[in-house]
Amino acid sequence: MVVDKGMNSEENFTWLDEHARMHFVTTYSTYFAEELTAIPLEQFEPVDTPKNRHLEAKDLTEERLLAFRTRGAFWGKERAVVVTFNPATFRKQGYTLDRKLEEIRQELFGMRAKVREDQPQWRDPDAIWERYYRLCERLRVSGDLYDLDFEKDRTGLMMSFRKNAYWVDRHRARMGKTIIVTDNTDWTTPDIVNASLDRWQVEDRFRQSKNDDRVGAQPMRHWTDSKLRCHFFSCVAALTYLRRLELKLARAGVNRTAEDVMDDMRHLHSVLTLPARARKPRRRLETPTKTQAEVLTALGCRVTGSGVLQRAVP
């Protein structure tokens, strides 16, 4: 079972531990395990993943995913722990942090100017701190990245600020790193990493559940418990059918998402015709595109020359 870290709790993992045939792979917040993120990269090694093999083939070995394996106590038991480092993610997160630090710096210059001008709403240090924290919350960064200092003299309140290099470095130490925890202590490191990388499928299903056209878990236009259960059962059934569609297409060599396929097939148009002396109109499909034809073939169907959808002959 691949568990999203938002579902990590003592109760959930106690329940899993009680079921001997069930095992889990989850990720753990780097914020709460800084001793693991502080491990030097010199102790990390490349891990065998499909993407790493692809990077090696393109002579991009410096971009490979690295991993460090250890053990640790999580949720009452000793677990296998793998810390991974992704260079591309590290650069992306570093760029984002630098941009946000500069944005905060510019905002602080503006705050300091208002304090120097002795503007009415900029005379209380606590209120200024509150504005600073709201700014950090809006940018989704920690409020410890800058230190603010206030002094009062005969001319009024004076404000200064400086970047907190210690906390900035601690934030950078967590960048590009993921902590994977599992009870599969006998698995190899590549097995653990690859299982965790598959969690994108869980995240993709969450996104699908919010799609009004295909699943539509929300909004819920029901009030009674029985109707709510029925609604969510229908949503789970819809997700199941979408996944079965992807698996069936994959077996036929069509590696596309259900969302992409359904959007493509929605543009396979039809028209009603009324031939001479016909007693009722006939529906004809247009000639499918190459991608549409691949999907129809994978599902065991074809469009005939007369525009009729038929089961393909084995």
N, C-alpha and C positions, 0 to 999 in steps of 0.2 A: 504494500500500500504506500503510495507516494502522498505524503501529507504536506499541505501548505503550512508554512510556519505560523500563519495566523491561527491555526487550529492546535498549536502546541500547548498541551496542558497536562498536568500530572494525571488527571482523571482519564483522559483519552489514552495515554500510553500505559496506564495501569490496566485498562480494559484490553488493550492489544497484547500486553504481556500475559494475560490470563488465557489467551487463545494461542495454543502452541503452533498451530498451522498458519498463523498470520504473522507477518513481519512488516516492518516499516522503514522507509527512508524519508527523512525530513531535513529541512535547513533550519539553522539556528542563527539568531540575530548576532551579527558581529559586535554590536554595541555592548552586549552582555558577556562577551567572551574575548576581551581585549588581549588576554594572555596568549590566545591562539593567533590572533591577527598580528601579534608582535613577533612571531617566529620569522627569522630572516629568510629571504627568498633563496639563499644559497642552499637551504635544506629542502627545497622543493624540487620535484623531478617531473618531466613531461609524462602525461598519462595517455594511455592508448585509447583514443576516441576517434570516430570517423572524421571529425573535423580536423584533428591533429594530423591524421594521416594525409588528408587533403592539403594541409599547409606544408607538410614535409615534401610532398610531391611538387609543390610550387616554390620550394626553397625559401619558405617563410618560417623557419624554425623559431625565430624570436617571437612569433605570434602565438605559439602553442600554449594550450592550457596546462598549467603546472599544478602539482598536488603534493600535499604533505599528509602522511597518515599517522594517527596516534590513537590513544584511547582516553576516555573521560567519563566521569559520572554525570549522567543526565537522567532526570526523572526517577531517581531511586535505584538505578542500576548502571553498571559499567557498559558503555556502548563503544562501537567503533566510530572514530571521528576522522573525517577527511577535510582538510582545508585546501581549497582550490584558489588559484590566482589566474585571472584573465587579463593579459596586457591591454587588449583593446578596451575592455571595460574600465580598466584603471585610467587610461588616457581620457576616455569620455567623462568619467566621474571627476577627474582632475580638472578638466576644462570647465565643467559645470560649476565646481566649487570656486574656481578662480573668478568666474563670471559673477557668481553671487557675492563673493567677498568684495569685488569692486563695486557692485551695486549697493551693498551695505555701506561701503566707504563713502560713496557719493551722497547717500542719504544722511550719513552722520555729519558730513560737511555742512549740509543744509540745516540739520538740527543745531549744530554749533553756532552757525550764523544767526539763527533765531534767538538762541540764548544770549549771544553777545548784544543783539539789538534790544534785549530786555522786553521781548514781546510778551503780552499778558499771559498766554497759556504755556509759556516756556520758562517758568520760574521755579517749578517744583521738580527736583531730581527724580523723585519716585514716579511722577507722571511721564518724564522723559524716558526713564527705564522701561516703563510700560509700553510706550510707543516703539522703543527699540525691539522689545520682545515680540510685539505684534508684527513688526517688519520681518523678523526672523521666522516667525510662524508662517507668514505669507510666502516666504521664499523656501520654506521647509528646510531650514538649517537650524543648528543648535545656537542658542544665545550666548555660548561661551567663547565664540570665535573673536569677539572684540571686548576689550575692557573699557568702561566709561568711568571717568573721574570728574568730580564736581568740587569746586571750591567757591567760597563766598568771601568777598572783600568789600571795601567801601563802595565800589562801583556796581556791585551786584553779583550775580551768579556767573561763574566761569566753568566752561565744559571743555574737556579734552578726551581723546580716545586713542587707542592703539590696538593693533592686531595682537591677539594672544597666540604667539608662535607655538607654544607647547600644545595647546588644544588643536590648533590647525594641523600640526604634525600627527597628532593622534587620530584625527579624522582621516588624514591621508593614508595612515597605516592600514585602515580598514578598506580602502578603495580597491576595487577589483577582486576582492576576496569573498568567498562563500564558504560557510561552515556546514558540512553535511554530517548528519548524525543518523546512525542506523543500528538496529539490533542484529543485523546480519554480519556478525563478527567473523564468520568464515568466508565471506565474499572477498574477492580480490578488489584492489583499489579501482581498477577500470570498471568493474561491475557496479560498484557503489556510485561512481561518478556518472556513468551512463544512465543508471536508473534515476538519479537525481535530475539529470538533464532532461529526462522525459517529462518532467513536471510541467513543461510548456503546454502539454496536452490538457492538463488540469486547468491551467490559466486560460487556455483557449476555450474550454467548455464554459468557464465562467462568463467569458465575453459572449459566447453564443447564447447563453441563458438570458442575456439582456436584449437579444435581437427580437423585435416585435414580430417580424415576418416568419421566423422559424421556430422560436421557442416561446418568447414572451412571458418570462416568469413574473415580470412586473410591468404595469401595475396589477395588483390583485383586486379584482372587482367582486370579491366575495366577503362574507362576514362570518359564516358559521364554520365550525371546525371541519365538518364533513366536506363542505364545498372546497375549503382550502386544501384538504388532503387530495381531493380529486384533481384540483388545479395543478398541484405540484406533481402528482402522478403523471398527468398529461405532459408536463414539461420534461420529466425524466424520460418518458417514452419517446418524446420528440428528439431529445439528445441521443438516445439509443439508436433510433432510426438513422439519424445523421451520421453517427459513427459507423453503423453497419454499411451505409452507402459508401463511405470512404474506404472501408476494408474491402468491399466487393470490387470497387474500382482499382484499388491497389493490386489485387490479385490478377487483374487484367493488364497491369502495367500502366495504369492511369494514376499517377501520384498527384492528386489535386484535392483541395479541401472541399467539403460539402458546400460551404458557402460560395466558393468560386464556381463550382459546377452548377448550382441552382441559379446563380445569377446569369451564367452563360445559357443554360437551357431555357430560361425565361424569354430569351430573344429568339427562340425557334418558333416563328409565327405560323399561323394557319389562316386559311380563307375558306369561306363557304361559296361554292359554285353551284349553279343550276344549269346543268347541261340541257340541250334541246330534247324535248319529249320526256324529260325526267320528272318523276312524280314528287320527288323531295330533294332538297339541296344536299350536296356532298361536301365534306370537309377535306381539304387537302393541305398537307404540310409543305412548307418551302424546303428547298434543298438545304440540308444541314451543313454548317461549317465543318472544318476538319476536326476541331475540338469537340463539337457537338456529336459528330459521327463516332468519335472514339468513345464517348460516354454511352451512346446508344448501343454500340457493339459490346461494350463491357457489361451492359445490362441485358444482353441477349435480344436486342431489337435492331430494326433497320427501317429506313424510309424508302419505300419502293419508288420506281420512276414515275408512278402516277400519284405520288404524294401521300401514300397510305402507310401508317405505322403498323408494322407486322413483327411477329416474333421471328428472329433469325433462324434459318434452317441449320441444325447442327452439322 
